[in-house]
Amino acid sequence: MKIRKKIYTVLKIFPLLTALFLMPYSLCQAASATITLSADTETVAVGDEVTVSIRLSSEAMLGDFTAYITYNADILEFKKNASFIAGGEGLLKLTDTNSVNKEKSRKYIMKFTAKAIGSSEIAIKDRAELYDYEAGLAMSVSSNRIELSVSATETASDNANLKSLKISPGTLSPEFDKNTTEYTADLNYDEEKLIVSAQPEDENADVTIEGNESLSVGANKIIVKVKAESGDIKQYIVEAVRKQNENNETDEINDKEEANNNNESETAEYNSIENNVTSIGKLQIIKAGEELYIQNGFRYRITEPEEDAAIPDGYVKTSIILNDITVTAFTLENDLENDFLLLYAVNEDGDTGFYQYDRKEATIQRYTNDRDGSKVVMTGELLQSEEYKAKLTTMGIVMAILGSISIIMSVALIRIYLKKRDNNQD
């Protein structure tokens, strides 16, 4: 009887232990969902309207959904036709919360107007937030990207010729002809800028001019680019040769006078800056015209990010007011009220970069990403990194082994029990 009780006890304990081991693993398994972007057409003409669909699908009931959508604002113009989508200028925010519908699929519609020739990718920015309706847990989300091509209208002109091309000072050589695309011009040393007048044959064509300012001594290339209504481009090139200075001594004297004038101007500007200083905690906020400086032992000039500056992942553009000047800042997209903001600034050595500003304690320091370059996961969100998925896989293997051991031992104990029972009956 004692052996039988022990066997029964072990048989009860092993399944319980197995369940306890497997429970954390099962709880970590969040439901998954797919976001599918699609368009009613992949190629449109300038002026046409295109409809883009966002479809959610999952095996679980869908709850609250928030996502940021990016597109090329130079190519497409968003038509604000849905109350749950806001934004523009290349970034949209889709917010659908407090839904009472129990559904495993959902669809949203966005409309755009093609406004220029080119292509635009439409994609979900970073990771969308989608929650399981019943469990309330964040779901694992995957999404695709689509690309729309915008072409010219069928009636668009492909005329990219210039009707006239004139420069001042100097004279073009040879004389202008719309079929001739390369010219030269001689300039004196004191002529550092070339005024270019270019008129297209087709009034719907666009003309841009590059390289005609701050001319250096020697050869300078000025490019006149004509873009036809159809998107065809033609370039006219003027090689402007600026002569050497014949009187180096006079030039050196002028350079010294200019340097002294610049120093005096900088001193005057510095003095005027010091007269417009406010303090926030230990920081000094210095206003100079439309420029703004922050000083905490070092001085930083707050400015707009350069075109090629990479905005850190997880941050969106916003603004704050310092010393009555509105400046661009960046805040966490999942926590817009966070005390920490990023500012783009130039330090005293002329280096540019992002700096972290603490608006609660009024401190500023150089911003750096975490060492491994991975995105910081906010409190309340499930970890979605590859490292986390690998851990889940390892945990699943361990749990499977433990479950197998439990079954094997249970079978072995049953066999022992049956053998003992047969021996007792004999």
N, C-alpha and C positions, 0 to 999 in steps of 0.2 A: 504493500500500500504506500509506503514511504517513497519508493522509486516512482510509482505512478504519479504521486503528487508533485514530485520534483520535475517529472517530465512535463506534466500539465503546466507547471509554473514557467518552465523554460519556453514551452510552446507559446505561452501568452506573452512573455517578455520580448522575444525576438521580433515578432511583427510590430510590436509597439516601438521598439528601438529603431527598427527600419523606417517606420513612419515618421519618427522624430527626426531622423537624419534627412529624410527626403523632403520634409515640410519646408525648410528654409529654401531649398532649391526650387520647389514648386512655387513658392511665394515670389521669388525673384523673376520668374518668367512672366514678363509683361506681355500683353497682347500686342500684335503687330498690325500695321495698317499700311496701305499703299496710296500715294498721291500721284495721280496721272494727269499730266497737262496735255492738252490737245487743242488744235486750231481747226477751224472749218476749211482753211486753205493754208498752204505753206508759202505761196507766192501771191503778192498783191501789188497793185499799182498805186502810185502816189494819189492820195485822195480817197482811196477805197477804205471800207470799214472791214475789220476782221474780228471774229468772235473767238475767244479763248476760253476753254472749259477747264475747271479744276474738279476732278472727281476723287472722292475718298472711298475706300473700300476696305472692309475688315471682316473677320469672322466674329468679332465682338461688337457689342453695341457702341456706337460713336457718341462721345460727349463733347465737351468744349474743345474748340479748335482755334488756334492763332498761328498765322504764318506771315512772313514777309516775302513779297514777290519783286524780283528785279527785272528791268527791261531797259532798252536803250532809248532814252527820252529824245535823242536827236533824230531817231528814225520813226518812233511811234508816239502817239499822243493818247493818253488814257481818257476815256469818256466816263465821267462819274455818273454811273447809272445804277449803282447798288449801294444801299445804306450800310452794308457790312464791310465795304472796301473803301479805304481812305488813303490819301497820299497823292503822289505825282512826282514828276521830275526824276523818274527812273526807279522809284521805290514805293511800293504799295503795301498796306497792312490789311490783312483779312482777319476779322474778328467775329467769331460766331460762338457766343457763350450763352449759358443758361437755356439751352435747348431742351424741350420737353418731349421731343420726338424720339422714340426708340427705333433706331434704324442702323443697318449695317453698311449702308452706302449713302453718299451725299454728293451733291453737285452744285458748283458755283459758276457763274458766268461773268466774264469780263469782256468789255468791248474797247477796241483801239481803232484809231484812224492813222493810216500811213501818211506821214507828212514829208518824208525825204527818201531819196534813193539810198539803199544800203541794206544791212541785215541787222536783226536784233534777236538776241537770245532771251528767252523768258524762262525763269527758273525760280525755285524756292531758295531763299537766302538762308544760309546756315541750316539749323534744324527746326522744323515746325513743331509746335506744341499741340499734341492731340491726346485726349484722355479717354480712358475706358468709362463708358456711361455708368456701368453697374459697380465696378471696383474702384473707380476714381483714381486709378493709377495712370501715369504717363505711358503712352504706347510707343513702341519702337516703330519709327516711320521711315519709309523710303520714298524717293520721288525721282522723276525724270526731268529732262530739259527739252525744250523745243526751240527751233530757230525759224524766224520768219524772214523772207527776202522781199524787199520792196523794190520794184522796178519802175521805170518811167511809164507814163501813159502812152498809149499807142500814137497819140497825136503830138507827143513831145518832140521838140526840135533837137537835132544833133549838131547844130551849128555852134562850134566852139572857136570861131575866128574872131580876131579883133578888127574893129573898124578903123581905129586909130591908136597910135602909141607915141607919146611925147615925153621928154624928160627935161628937167631944169635943175641945175645948170647943165651945160654940155649939149652935144649933138649926137644923134644916133648915126652909126655907120654900119652898113649902108642905110639908105633911106628906107623908111618903113614900107613894108609890103606884107599883106596878111598871110602870104604863103612863106615868108621868111621868118624863121623862129629864133635866129641867133644874131646879136648885135654887139657892138663895142662902143665905149664912150670914154673920153679922156677928161679927168677932173684935176683942178689945182689942189695944192696941199690943204688949203683952208676950207675946202668944200667937203664936209663930212657927211652930208645928207643929200640924197637924190630924190627930187619930187617927180613922181611918175604919174602920168595921166593915161589911162587905158580904157577905151570904150569898146564894148562888144558889138558885133553886128546884130546879134539877136538880143533884144531887150530882156528876155527871160533867162539869159545866161548870167552866171555869177563870176566876178573877177576878184581875185585876191593877189596881193603884192607882198613879197617877202624879201628881206635883205637889203632894203634901200636906206636904212638908217645906221648910224654909228659906223661909217665906212672906215676901214683901216687903210694904211698906206700900202699901195700895190693893187693887185687885182681883187675885185669884189664881184660876186655873182648875185644879180638881182633876178628873181623869178616872178614872172607874171603868169598866173594860172587862170585859165578860162574853163569853167565847168558848164557844159551845155545843159539844157533842160532835161535831156535824155540821160545825163550822167557822164557823157563823154568828156574827156579832159584834154586840153591842149596847152602846152607851155611855151611861153616866149622868154628867152634868156638874154639879159643885158650884162655884159662884162664891163664894169666900170673900173677904170684904172686911176687911182689917186696918186698924184706925183709925190716924190720925196720933198722934204722941207729943204729949201736952198740955204736958209740962214739958221744953223743949229743953235748959235748963241742966243739969238732972239727968241727962238722956241724954248730954250732952257730957262731964260728969264721969265717968259710967260708962264711956263709950268710952275716955277717957284711962286710967282704971284698968285696963280690959281690955287696952289696948295695952301698958301697963307690965308687966302680968302675962305677956303673950305674949313680950315681950322677955326677961324673966327666965327664962321657960321655955326659950326658944331658946338663951340663954347656957348654961343648965345642960345642955341636950342637947348643945351644941357641946363643952362640957368633957368630958362623958361619952364623946363620940365620940373625942376626942383620946386618951383612955385605952385605946382598943381599935384600934390601928393596927398593921398589918403592912406589910412592904415586899416587892415583887417587882421586882427590878432598881431602876429609878429611879421606879417607881410606888408610891404609897401606897394600900393597900387598907384602907378605914375601915369598921368595922362599928358600926352603931347600932341595937340591937334586931334587927329583921328587915330593916332597910334596909342597903344596901351602897353605898359611895361609892368612886370611883377618883379619885385626885388626882395631877396631874403639873404643877403650877403652876395649873391650873384644876381645879375639883371637879365631878365628874359623879355623879349619883345613878342607879344602874342600876335599871331598872324593866321591866315587861312592855309590849310594844307596844300602842298603842291599837287599838281595833277597826277603825278606818278606815286604819290604817297599812299601806302597801303593802310587803310583803316583797320585797326585791330579787330579780330573776330569777336562777335558778340556785342559790338558797340554801334550805336546809331547817332546820327547828327542831331544836335540840339543847339541851344544858345543860353548864355547867362549874361547878366549885367554886372560889370565891374567898373566902378568910378564913372557911372552914367554912360558907359559905352557897352553896346551889345556885341559880344564876341562869340565866335563859333566854339562849341564844345561838343564832346561825345560822351554819351552815357550808356550804361548797360541796357540793352533792348528789353531784357526780362525784368529790370528793376529801375524804372525811370526816375525814382526818387532817391536812388543811392547817393550817399554823401560824396562818393568819389567820382570825379569827372576827368576826362582827358582833354588837355589843351595842346594846341600845336604852337610851338614857340621857336624863336631863334636865340641861341645863347650868345655870350660875349665874344666867342670865337667865330661866330657866323655859322655854327652848325645848327641844323634844324631837326626837329623830332617831336615826339609826343611826351608830355609831362602830366603826371597825375596830380590833380588839385583836390585837396580835401576841404570842402566848403564848410565843414563843421568846425575843424580845428585850425582852418586857414593856413595850410602848409602846401608846399609844392615840391615835387621831386621827379627825377627822371623816370619815365615809365619803361618797364621791361616786362616781357612775357615770362611765364614760368619756364624753367630751364629746359624741360623736355618739349616745349612748344605746344603742349596739348591744351585744349580749351578747358577753363575752369568750369566745373559743373556746379550750378547753383543749388542751394539747399531746397529739398523738396522734389528735386528731379531725379529720375533714375539715371544711373551711369550708363552711357551709351558707347563708351570707347571700345576699341578693339581689345585692349587689355582686360576690360571687364567681361567682354564676351568670351575671351579665352578662359578666364577664371570660371565662368559659368559652365563651359564645356568640361573643364577639369573636374569641377564639382559633380557634374552629371555622371562622369565616368566613375568617380569614387562612390557615389551613391548606388550606381548600378552594381558595382562589385560587392558593396555591403549587403545589398538586397539579395544577390546571388548566394553569398555566404549564409545569410539568414535562412534561405530556402534549403540549402544543402544540409545545414545543421538540424533544421526541423525534420527533414526526411530521415536523417541518421538517427535522431532521437526516437522517431516513430518506429523505426526498424528495431532499435534496442528494446523498446517497450513491447513490441509484438513477440520478439524472441523470448524475453523474460516471461511473458504470459504463456507462451507455448511450453516452456520448460516447467512452469508451475503446474500446468494442466497435466503434463506427463507424470 
